[in-house]
Amino acid sequence: MSLEIDLPAGPVADRLTLWPVDDGRYGLDAVFQGASGWERCEEHEQALKAMGVQCKLLQNLDDSWSLRFGPLTAMEVGKALFAFVR
């Protein structure tokens, strides 16, 4: 999976969460909160899927929305973070 994403900066995620998985790779969630959380999350999901990036759209218990990526290698984590933090 290539994460060389050259998109204009989109709506900013409210929180990024990174965690290790058992095999040395990582999971990454981009969380969107508030009244516009769904729209901002969906905008990112559509752009990423159009570029072939696999992610899952999740509704959280606190009514926020997340895009979940992974498992990712350390290099892929860096590229994914760059797509959200510019």
Residue pairs with C-beta under 8 A, 6 or more apart in sequence:
1 52
1 53
1 54
1 76
2 52
3 53
3 72
3 76
3 79
3 80
3 83
4 79
5 48
5 51
5 53
5 79
5 82
5 83
7 47
7 51
7 83
9 86
10 40
10 43
10 44
10 47
11 32
11 36
11 39
11 40
11 43
11 44
12 40
12 84
13 30
13 31
13 32
13 40
13 44
13 67
13 84
14 31
14 32
14 33
14 34
14 37
14 64
15 29
15 30
15 31
15 33
16 28
16 29
16 30
16 31
16 81
16 84
16 85
17 28
17 29
17 31
18 26
18 27
18 28
18 77
19 26
19 27
20 26
21 27
21 70
21 71
23 71
25 70
25 71
25 72
25 73
25 74
26 70
26 71
26 72
26 73
26 74
26 77
27 68
27 69
27 70
27 71
27 72
28 68
28 69
28 70
28 72
28 77
28 80
28 81
29 58
29 66
29 67
29 68
29 69
30 41
30 44
30 66
30 67
30 69
30 84
31 60
31 64
31 65
31 66
32 38
32 40
32 41
32 44
32 64
32 65
32 66
32 67
33 62
33 63
33 64
33 65
37 63
37 64
37 65
38 65
41 57
41 65
41 66
41 67
42 57
42 65
44 67
45 55
45 57
45 67
48 55
48 67
49 55
53 69
54 69
55 67
55 68
55 69
56 67
56 68
57 65
57 66
57 67
58 65
58 66
58 67
58 68
59 65
60 66
69 80
72 80
